Amino acid sequence: MTNLSKPLRDKLNEHFVINAVQINELQISNDKTIKCAMRLHDGFVVESVLIPSDKRMTACISSQVGCSLTCKFCATGKLKRMRNLNADEIFDQVVLIRDQVKEKYNTPLTNIVYMGMGEPLLNYAEVLLSVEKITSPKGLGMSPQRITVSTAGVSKMIQKLGDDKVKFNLALSLHAANDEKRNSIMPVNETNTLDNLADSLNYFSDKTGTRVTFEYIVFKDFNDSIKDAQELVDFSRRVKSKINIIEYNPIDGGEFAQTTTIRLNAFTAHLEKNGIIVNVRKSRGKDIDAACGQLANKNKLAATNFTN
């Protein structure tokens, strides 16, 4: 900044630092998905993904280094939670992904999902501050309606979102609509039961006027039967909601498998027959471990930090 005096620049260098996020590694999938390993100022690495489609360009960003929730189907859940990201680091991920969209595809970034590494509602204040920065005219000026925050289900924080009258969209990673099954794959459900979640989600919807999205990964011979579909129908009728069905993406050491096309179609047909709004989402970036549930920091720098 040569328009500043040398003494002032020296003083700024002495007392201030800009801890910018940098792209440590970049991979491009056969389907044009881009995964970025983002290096933080302290050497930790998180992963962010650009998901391109015909109608939108979506940035999937991380909110924590690692995760503490140990969901059995998620590669990130096998990592330790090392720390929360601050709002600047979350914001920087979006900027770097936005720049990749412009450079590679010459089109604007259209959507943001907080579905990367970590549980956003366990980093509540910084996540909300990052949304404020992203939507501010002085930031990126994006509409909050183009932002979705996904949670594994922290009831009291979902209720707090309602109290704060947030304007972004909320998604719940559901994956089973009875407590016994959900407990077995998502330990967070033991203290945030489906009854508690239904109450907090209805509170959120009443306060914000927003329909919640349920994310439901279909696992072979675990949650893909017509009985499972009916349980999902019953739970969906308790909350103003729609459902995204997501195909399972295998992870190293995982105990689940992707369901068959026949069972997936029967499952989806049962939901639709019962008047449930449902979309089937195809996975993107599986060949570079960028798909839903696959973010695990396989590069060397990240592995070193997570095991220290």
C-alpha positions as CSV (number, residue, x, y, z in Angstrom):
1,M,0.0,0.0,0.0
2,T,2.4,2.6,-1.3
3,N,-0.1,5.4,-0.8
4,L,0.5,5.0,3.0
5,S,3.6,6.4,4.6
6,K,6.5,4.1,5.4
7,P,6.2,4.6,9.2
8,L,2.5,3.8,9.1
9,R,3.1,0.7,7.1
10,D,5.7,-0.4,9.6
11,K,3.3,0.2,12.4
12,L,0.6,-1.8,10.7
13,N,3.0,-4.7,10.1
14,E,4.0,-4.6,13.7
15,H,0.5,-4.6,15.3
16,F,-1.8,-6.3,12.7
17,V,-2.0,-9.4,10.6
18,I,-4.4,-10.7,7.9
19,N,-5.0,-14.4,8.3
20,A,-6.2,-15.1,4.8
21,V,-7.5,-18.5,3.8
22,Q,-5.6,-20.0,0.8
23,I,-6.3,-22.8,-1.6
24,N,-3.8,-25.6,-0.7
25,E,-4.9,-28.1,-3.3
26,L,-7.5,-28.2,-6.0
27,Q,-9.2,-31.2,-7.7
28,I,-11.6,-31.2,-10.6
29,S,-14.1,-34.1,-11.0
30,N,-15.2,-35.7,-14.2
31,D,-18.6,-34.0,-13.7
32,K,-16.9,-30.6,-13.3
33,T,-17.3,-30.5,-9.5
34,I,-14.3,-28.7,-7.9
35,K,-13.0,-29.6,-4.5
36,C,-10.6,-27.1,-2.7
37,A,-8.5,-28.0,0.3
38,M,-8.4,-24.6,2.1
39,R,-5.3,-23.9,4.3
40,L,-6.0,-21.8,7.3
41,H,-3.4,-19.5,9.0
42,D,-2.5,-22.1,11.7
43,G,-1.9,-24.9,9.2
44,F,-5.2,-26.7,9.5
45,V,-7.0,-27.6,6.3
46,V,-10.8,-27.7,5.6
47,E,-12.5,-28.7,2.4
48,S,-14.9,-26.6,0.3
49,V,-16.7,-27.8,-2.9
50,L,-18.1,-26.1,-6.0
51,I,-21.1,-28.0,-7.3
52,P,-22.1,-27.0,-10.8
53,S,-25.4,-27.8,-12.4
54,D,-27.5,-26.5,-15.3
55,K,-29.3,-23.9,-13.3
56,R,-27.0,-23.1,-10.4
57,M,-23.5,-22.9,-9.1
58,T,-23.4,-23.9,-5.4
59,A,-20.6,-23.5,-2.9
60,C,-20.5,-26.1,-0.2
61,I,-18.5,-24.7,2.7
62,S,-17.2,-25.9,6.1
63,S,-17.8,-24.4,9.5
64,Q,-15.4,-26.4,11.7
65,V,-12.0,-28.1,11.4
66,G,-13.2,-31.7,11.8
67,C,-16.4,-32.6,13.6
68,S,-17.5,-33.9,17.1
69,L,-20.7,-35.7,16.1
70,T,-19.3,-39.0,14.8
71,C,-22.1,-39.8,12.4
72,K,-21.3,-43.3,11.1
73,F,-21.9,-42.6,7.4
74,C,-19.8,-39.5,7.3
75,A,-16.0,-39.3,6.6
76,T,-15.7,-36.0,8.5
77,G,-17.3,-37.7,11.5
78,K,-14.2,-39.9,11.8
79,L,-12.0,-36.8,12.4
80,K,-11.5,-35.0,15.6
81,R,-13.0,-31.5,16.0
82,M,-9.9,-29.4,16.3
83,R,-11.6,-25.9,16.4
84,N,-14.4,-23.7,15.0
85,L,-13.8,-21.5,12.0
86,N,-14.3,-17.8,12.5
87,A,-16.6,-15.8,10.3
88,D,-13.8,-14.4,8.2
89,E,-12.5,-17.9,7.4
90,I,-16.0,-19.0,6.4
91,F,-16.4,-15.9,4.3
92,D,-13.0,-16.4,2.6
93,Q,-14.1,-19.9,1.5
94,V,-17.1,-18.4,-0.4
95,V,-14.9,-15.8,-2.0
96,L,-12.3,-18.4,-3.2
97,I,-15.1,-20.6,-4.6
98,R,-16.7,-17.7,-6.2
99,D,-13.4,-16.9,-7.9
100,Q,-13.1,-20.5,-9.1
101,V,-16.6,-20.3,-10.7
102,K,-15.7,-17.1,-12.5
103,E,-12.3,-18.5,-13.7
104,K,-13.4,-22.0,-14.7
105,Y,-17.0,-21.4,-15.9
106,N,-17.3,-17.6,-16.4
107,T,-20.6,-17.5,-14.5
108,P,-21.6,-16.1,-11.0
109,L,-21.9,-18.1,-7.8
110,T,-25.7,-18.6,-7.2
111,N,-26.0,-20.6,-4.0
112,I,-24.2,-21.4,-0.7
113,V,-24.8,-24.5,1.5
114,Y,-23.2,-24.9,4.9
115,M,-22.9,-28.7,4.4
116,G,-19.2,-29.1,4.4
117,M,-17.0,-30.2,7.4
118,G,-18.5,-29.6,10.9
119,E,-21.8,-28.9,12.6
120,P,-22.7,-25.3,11.9
121,L,-25.0,-24.9,14.9
122,L,-22.2,-25.8,17.2
123,N,-20.4,-22.8,15.8
124,Y,-23.5,-20.7,16.0
125,A,-22.2,-17.1,16.5
126,E,-19.5,-17.3,13.8
127,V,-21.8,-19.0,11.3
128,L,-24.5,-16.3,11.7
129,L,-21.8,-13.6,11.5
130,S,-20.5,-15.1,8.3
131,V,-24.0,-15.1,6.8
132,E,-24.3,-11.4,7.8
133,K,-21.1,-10.7,6.0
134,I,-22.0,-12.7,2.9
135,T,-25.4,-11.0,2.5
136,S,-24.3,-7.5,3.4
137,P,-24.0,-5.0,0.5
138,K,-20.5,-4.3,1.8
139,G,-19.8,-8.1,1.6
140,L,-21.0,-10.3,-1.3
141,G,-24.6,-8.9,-1.4
142,M,-26.1,-12.4,-1.7
143,S,-29.7,-13.0,-0.9
144,P,-30.2,-15.1,2.3
145,Q,-32.8,-17.1,0.4
146,R,-29.8,-18.5,-1.6
147,I,-28.1,-19.8,1.6
148,T,-28.9,-23.1,3.3
149,V,-27.5,-24.1,6.7
150,S,-27.6,-27.9,7.4
151,T,-27.7,-29.4,10.9
152,A,-27.5,-32.9,12.3
153,G,-30.1,-31.7,14.7
154,V,-29.3,-29.6,17.8
155,S,-32.7,-28.8,19.1
156,K,-32.0,-25.8,21.3
157,M,-29.9,-24.1,18.6
158,I,-32.7,-24.7,16.0
159,Q,-35.0,-22.9,18.4
160,K,-32.5,-20.1,18.8
161,L,-32.5,-19.7,15.0
162,G,-36.2,-19.1,15.3
163,D,-35.7,-16.5,18.1
164,D,-33.2,-14.8,15.9
165,K,-35.6,-14.8,13.0
166,V,-32.9,-15.8,10.5
167,K,-33.8,-15.4,6.8
168,F,-31.7,-18.3,5.4
169,N,-33.0,-21.8,4.7
170,L,-32.6,-24.7,7.2
171,A,-32.0,-28.3,6.4
172,L,-32.0,-31.2,8.8
173,S,-29.9,-34.3,8.1
174,L,-32.5,-36.9,9.1
175,H,-31.6,-40.3,7.5
176,A,-34.0,-42.2,9.8
177,A,-37.4,-41.4,11.1
178,N,-37.4,-43.5,14.2
179,D,-35.2,-42.9,17.2
180,E,-33.7,-46.3,17.5
181,K,-32.3,-46.3,14.0
182,R,-31.3,-42.7,14.2
183,N,-29.5,-43.2,17.5
184,S,-27.5,-46.0,15.9
185,I,-26.0,-43.9,13.1
186,M,-26.2,-40.4,14.7
187,P,-25.3,-40.2,18.4
188,V,-26.6,-36.6,18.5
189,N,-30.1,-38.0,18.4
190,E,-29.7,-39.5,21.9
191,T,-30.0,-36.0,23.4
192,N,-32.0,-34.5,20.5
193,T,-34.8,-37.0,19.9
194,L,-37.2,-36.8,17.0
195,D,-40.0,-35.5,19.2
196,N,-37.6,-32.7,20.4
197,L,-36.6,-32.0,16.9
198,A,-40.1,-31.8,15.6
199,D,-41.0,-29.3,18.3
200,S,-37.9,-27.1,17.6
201,L,-38.4,-27.3,13.8
202,N,-42.1,-26.2,14.2
203,Y,-41.0,-23.4,16.4
204,F,-38.4,-22.3,13.8
205,S,-41.0,-22.5,11.0
206,D,-43.5,-20.5,13.0
207,K,-41.0,-17.8,13.8
208,T,-39.5,-17.5,10.3
209,G,-42.2,-18.7,7.9
210,T,-39.7,-21.0,6.3
211,R,-40.3,-24.6,5.2
212,V,-37.5,-27.0,6.5
213,T,-35.8,-29.5,4.2
214,F,-35.1,-33.0,5.4
215,E,-32.0,-34.6,3.9
216,Y,-32.4,-38.4,3.8
217,I,-29.5,-40.6,2.6
218,V,-30.9,-44.0,1.6
219,F,-28.7,-46.9,2.8
220,K,-29.1,-50.4,1.4
221,D,-31.1,-52.7,3.8
222,F,-31.0,-50.1,6.6
223,N,-33.5,-47.3,5.9
224,D,-34.8,-48.1,2.4
225,S,-37.9,-50.2,3.0
226,I,-41.5,-49.2,2.5
227,K,-41.8,-49.3,6.3
228,D,-39.0,-46.7,6.6
229,A,-40.7,-44.6,3.9
230,Q,-43.9,-44.6,5.8
231,E,-42.1,-43.6,9.0
232,L,-40.6,-40.7,7.0
233,V,-44.1,-39.8,5.7
234,D,-45.4,-39.8,9.3
235,F,-42.6,-37.6,10.6
236,S,-42.8,-35.2,7.6
237,R,-46.5,-34.6,8.3
238,R,-45.5,-33.3,11.8
239,V,-43.3,-30.5,10.3
240,K,-43.8,-28.1,7.4
241,S,-41.2,-29.7,5.2
242,K,-39.9,-31.1,1.9
243,I,-37.5,-34.0,1.4
244,N,-34.2,-34.4,-0.5
245,I,-33.4,-38.0,-1.1
246,I,-29.6,-38.4,-1.4
247,E,-27.8,-41.4,-2.7
248,Y,-25.1,-42.8,-0.4
249,N,-21.5,-42.1,-1.2
250,P,-19.1,-44.8,0.1
251,I,-16.3,-43.8,2.5
252,D,-13.2,-45.6,3.6
253,G,-14.0,-48.1,6.4
254,G,-17.7,-47.4,6.0
255,E,-20.3,-50.0,7.0
256,F,-23.1,-49.0,4.6
257,A,-23.8,-49.5,0.9
258,Q,-25.8,-47.7,-1.7
259,T,-29.3,-48.9,-2.2
260,T,-30.6,-50.4,-5.4
261,T,-32.4,-48.4,-8.1
262,I,-35.5,-50.5,-7.6
263,R,-35.7,-49.9,-3.9
264,L,-34.9,-46.2,-4.3
265,N,-37.7,-45.8,-6.8
266,A,-40.2,-47.7,-4.7
267,F,-39.2,-45.6,-1.6
268,T,-39.6,-42.3,-3.5
269,A,-42.9,-43.4,-5.1
270,H,-44.3,-44.2,-1.6
271,L,-43.5,-40.6,-0.5
272,E,-45.0,-39.0,-3.5
273,K,-48.1,-41.2,-3.3
274,N,-48.6,-39.8,0.2
275,G,-48.4,-36.2,-1.0
276,I,-44.8,-35.5,0.2
277,I,-42.7,-33.0,-1.7
278,V,-39.6,-34.9,-2.6
279,N,-36.5,-34.5,-4.8
280,V,-33.9,-37.1,-5.6
281,R,-30.4,-35.6,-5.6
282,K,-27.7,-37.2,-7.6
283,S,-24.2,-37.1,-6.1
284,R,-21.5,-35.0,-7.7
285,G,-17.7,-35.3,-7.4
286,K,-17.6,-38.9,-6.1
287,D,-14.4,-39.6,-8.1
288,I,-12.5,-36.9,-6.1
289,D,-14.2,-37.7,-2.7
290,A,-16.1,-34.4,-2.9
291,A,-19.6,-35.8,-2.6
292,C,-21.9,-35.6,0.4
293,G,-20.3,-37.2,3.4
294,Q,-16.9,-37.8,1.8
295,L,-15.0,-34.7,3.0
296,A,-12.1,-36.1,5.1
297,N,-9.0,-34.2,4.3
298,K,-6.9,-36.9,2.6
299,N,-4.0,-34.6,1.7
300,K,-0.8,-34.9,3.8
301,L,-0.9,-31.5,5.5
302,A,-4.4,-32.0,6.8
303,A,-3.7,-35.6,8.0
304,T,-0.7,-34.4,9.9
305,N,-2.7,-31.7,11.7
306,F,-5.6,-33.9,12.6
307,T,-3.5,-36.6,14.2
308,N,-1.3,-34.2,16.3
